[in-house]
């Protein structure tokens, strides 16, 4: 039994989730792409697969390379800054 516990303890770090980086864009705002667009120049997308620049990247992450990426819930393009007001 002791050997089993030692083996489990040795393998636990491999199975554990990544340590949270509280400075990463995924932790900054619910709409993390929008947070990047407002706070990091020329990097309008939040990639959970990148650590540099708070996780903000210039191009939308490829789902094959970064399956954890999820676009903002707003459904809009994070790089657009047009207004939605009506005329007249």
C-alpha positions as CSV (number, residue, x, y, z in Angstrom):
1,X,0.0,0.0,0.0
2,X,2.8,2.4,0.8
3,X,4.4,1.9,-2.7
4,X,1.0,2.7,-4.3
5,X,0.8,6.0,-2.3
6,X,4.3,6.9,-3.2
7,X,3.7,6.2,-6.9
8,X,0.5,8.3,-6.8
9,X,2.3,11.2,-5.1
10,X,5.1,11.0,-7.7
11,X,2.6,11.1,-10.6
12,X,0.3,13.8,-9.1
13,X,2.1,16.8,-10.6
14,X,1.9,15.3,-14.0
15,X,-1.9,15.0,-13.8
16,X,-2.6,18.3,-12.0
17,X,-3.9,21.3,-13.7
18,X,-1.6,24.2,-14.6
19,X,-0.8,26.5,-11.8
20,X,-3.0,29.6,-12.2
21,X,-1.3,32.8,-13.3
22,X,-3.5,35.5,-11.8
23,X,-1.9,38.0,-14.2
24,X,-3.2,36.1,-17.2
25,X,-6.0,37.5,-19.4
26,X,-8.2,34.6,-18.7
27,X,-8.4,35.7,-15.1
28,X,-8.8,39.4,-15.8
29,X,-12.3,39.6,-17.2
30,X,-15.2,37.4,-18.4
31,X,-14.6,38.7,-21.9
32,X,-10.9,38.1,-22.0
33,X,-10.5,38.9,-25.7
34,X,-12.0,42.4,-25.1
35,X,-9.7,42.8,-22.1
36,X,-6.7,42.2,-24.3
37,X,-8.0,44.5,-27.0
38,X,-8.3,47.3,-24.5
39,X,-5.1,46.7,-22.6
40,X,-2.4,45.2,-24.8
41,X,-1.5,47.1,-28.0
42,X,-2.0,45.1,-31.2
43,X,-3.0,41.9,-29.4
44,X,-6.8,41.6,-29.3
45,X,-7.1,37.9,-28.4
46,X,-6.6,36.0,-25.1
47,X,-4.8,32.7,-25.5
48,X,-4.8,30.3,-22.6
49,X,-1.8,28.7,-24.3
50,X,0.5,31.7,-24.1
51,X,2.1,33.3,-21.0
52,X,3.8,36.4,-22.4
53,X,1.9,39.7,-22.5
54,X,-0.7,38.5,-20.1
55,X,-1.6,35.8,-22.6
56,X,-2.7,38.3,-25.2
57,X,-1.9,37.5,-28.9
58,X,-2.4,39.3,-32.2
59,X,-4.2,36.5,-34.1
60,X,-7.1,34.4,-32.9
61,X,-5.7,31.1,-31.5
62,X,-6.0,28.1,-33.7
63,X,-8.3,25.5,-32.0
64,X,-6.0,22.7,-33.2
65,X,-3.0,24.3,-31.5
66,X,-4.8,25.7,-28.5
67,X,-8.0,23.7,-27.8
68,X,-8.7,25.6,-24.5
69,X,-9.3,28.9,-26.4
70,X,-12.9,30.1,-26.3
71,X,-14.0,33.4,-28.0
72,X,-15.8,36.0,-25.9
73,X,-19.4,35.3,-25.1
74,X,-20.4,38.6,-26.9
75,X,-19.9,36.9,-30.3
76,X,-18.3,40.0,-31.7
77,X,-14.8,40.4,-33.1
78,X,-12.5,41.5,-30.3
79,X,-10.5,43.8,-32.7
80,X,-13.5,45.8,-33.9
81,X,-14.2,49.1,-32.2
82,X,-17.2,50.4,-34.2
83,X,-20.2,51.8,-32.4
84,X,-23.6,50.2,-32.4
85,X,-25.5,53.4,-32.1
86,X,-28.3,54.3,-34.6
87,X,-28.6,57.4,-36.7
88,X,-31.6,59.6,-37.0
